[in-house]
Amino acid sequence: MRVTRLETWRTRRGRQLFDTARQGRAPMDWDLVVLRLHTDEGLHGEATAIGVRSSVITQQYLHELIAPVVLGRSVHDREAIYHELWNIDRHITFFPNYLPGPLDVALYDIAAKAAGLPLYQYLGAYRESLPVYASSLWLARPEDYVEEARRYAARGFGAYKIHPPGPSPLDMEVHQAVRDAMGPDYVLMSDPVGEYTLEEAIRVGRQLERLDFHWFEEPFRDFELDKYRKLCAALDIAVAGTETTRGGPWGVAQAIKFDAVDIVRADVSWKPGITGTLKIAALAEAHGLQCELHTTTMGPMDIANVHVSCAIRNCEYYEMFVPDDVFRFPMKDPWPFDEQGRIHVPQGPGLGIELDWDAIENNCLEHRVSE
């Protein structure tokens, strides 16, 4: 079974989700590109690619650089395609972190459909559900985080991750306010996506230890391995990193080698694809570490994350960016949450979901086909 066509829809999401401090002067419209691969046996696979800063660039990459690699290839050549794209990346392409993962997801979607299996079973099932934590956006005031944490706890979510707004003294106020509101037993994490100094990070990390937070994530940029190593040595709380690390499993391996993280991060959009995420999960497991999957901010790709999470053992939680209705697009299905705050893997073939083609067509900026 061979790939015969790569089709994309450059699609507007139409929501502003970051404040001006994080958006900067360049536009940040949170658009995305819907990808469909067609085969000579009539099956197709679907995925989505981030176009947050420019969906034009994302679509161009897919058609100009990725389509020539996949067209005419067997859908089972995923490992060869994965390495060929890394070779192209090395020779003056430098794919964004969020490409070429969607291509890999679409190939897996086809292969699992051809096998008549849900993707997680095609990969090798470990479980059928896992607990969810609600993951905030950047909010203005401590009381905003308190209100949101309470709202999602009332829906059954047993954990909440704070993205505090900075600077670090305000972050510490947010941490204290949410812990006070949620009580001593509620699971909390903090992810400032920060630019802390080492001294700030140690000070914040020690507060999080006193407040019994579950983990402390990304207080520095992921390439600052020496700072991460010193932070991990100074703190008892688990430090999570590698979310944006370049180099897929090779980049994560360096962080592990230098004792720079206690928890690694990966996802099917940024690491790249299911192939890359499985490699990172296995690498982490071999070193006794958790591999916590990072939200892709897109319904179909987050469902792919669920499938991978249910095919590995060393992932404790599913991350759900909130408000969750915003990040479901362009998936037609509702999120498969239950009242106990668990997400259940879809049981249909492949990804096991349906895309909302009316919404995609209504918000489409450009449709392209490569054959």
C-alpha positions, 0 to 999 in steps of 0.5 A: 500500500503506497501513498499517492497524494498529500492533501492539506487545508490551511485553516484558521482557528480564530482565537488569540490565546497568548498575552502580548508579552508572549506573542511579541510583535509577530502575529500568533493566530493559532492557525493549523494545517489539516493533513490527509495522506491518500493511498492506492488502496483507498485508505487515508490517514489524517493529522494536523500541524501547528501553524501558530505563527504562520500556517503558510510556512507549515503548508509550504514545508509539507508540500515542498520538502515532505511530500517528495519524501513520502509520495510513492512510498509504502506506508510501512516505510515509517522508520526509513522515512523518519531517518530520511527526513532527519537527514534532510533536516541536517543538510540545511533544512532545519525543520521546525520542531512541529514538523515532520511529526504530523506526517508520521501520525498520518502514516500510522493512522493508515497502517492501523486502519489497514490492520483493523485496529485502534492505534494503541493496539497496533502499537502494543496496548498497555492500558485503555485510559489514564488520568488527566491534568488540566493545564492552564494558559497564562492568566493575570492574577492568582485568583484566576488560577484558583477559579480555574483549578476549582472549576476543573476539579469540579469536573472530576480532574484530579490534577492541575498544572499552573503556567504562572505569568511571571516574574518569579515573586508573582509565580510564588504567589500563584503557587501559594494561592492555588495550594491554599484553595485546593487543599493539601492532597490535590495534585499540582504542577508548575510550568513557568516556561521560564527564563529564571536565573538558577538562583530564582529557580532554586528558590521557586523549586524549594517553595514548590517542595514545601507546598508538595507540588508534583513536578517543576517544569521548564524554568529555563530554556531546554538547551541550558543543560548545566543549569538544569543539572545544578537545579536537579542536584539542588532540589528534591522535587522532580524537574521536567524538561526536554519539551522543546529540545531539538534533535528528538531522542538524540537531544533528550539523550543528552539531557538524560546523560547530564542528569539534567532532568528527572522527567522527560517530555515528548509528544507526537507533534514536536518529537517528531511523530509517533516514531520519535515519541516511542523512541524517547519513551523507551529511552526514558524507561531504560533510565528509570524515568517518566516520559510525560507527553506534552499537549499538541494543542490540536484535537487529532494530535492530542488523541494520537498522544492518548494512543501512545500514552496507552501503549507505554507504561512510563507516562503518568498523566494526559495533559489537557490544555484548557479551556478544552473546547478551544483545543479540540478543533478540528476534531468533531468527537467530544473529548473522551473524558469520564466523570473521574477525570480519566481520558479513554483511548478511542476504540475505532480503527486508527486514531478512531476519530472523525474530523469536523470537515464543515468547520475545516472547509468554513475556516479554510484559507488555502487547499493544496494537493501534491501527487 
